[in-house]
Structure formats: C-alpha cells, structure tokens
Amino acid sequence: MRREPRSLFMEPSRPGAFPRADQPFLSADEAKTLIDKAISFATSDEVRIDVRSGWTGNTRFARGEITTSGGTTDTTVTVTATV
C-alpha cells in the first residue's frame, strides 16, 4: 500500500513554521527539531539525516556601480535510510 509523503515542515500559518522569513537560515534548535521530526517518521533499521541551511548573496557591477543585488536562502534536508 502506497502512502503519500509526509511533510517535515509545519504549516506556514502555524507558529514556528519553517523557514521563517525573518531569519535567513535555521537555528541549531530549529534544525534539531526538524531532525527529531524526521527521525520520528523513520521505519527503517538505520537513518541518516543531513540538514544544510544558509544564505548566499550576489552583487553585479557595471561601469563601477552596483546594478543588481540579491540573496538566496536555502535549506536542504537529505534523508538516507538503510533497510
């Protein structure tokens, strides 16, 4: 029987939802909460969870002036399960 994937992230309308717009990346406590939730879903013998969260910025110059700038916030969760 096939089940629908479950989200590790809470609903955006709920307090403590991930990711938070006011913080560029997950805090250690938020990452730990995410890992604990992912582990609770595991049904395999072993599970490895890798959480990477960060911010990257860029600036483009033309004729000695800044013409464009921006930033990217990214959080990646990788789950490896061994049966």
PyMOL commands that set and color helices and strands:
alter all, ss='L'
color gray80, all
select helices_A, chain A and resi 28-41
alter helices_A, ss='H'
color red, helices_A
select strands_A, chain A and resi 46-62+65-82
alter strands_A, ss='S'
color yellow, strands_A
deselect
rebuild
show_as cartoon
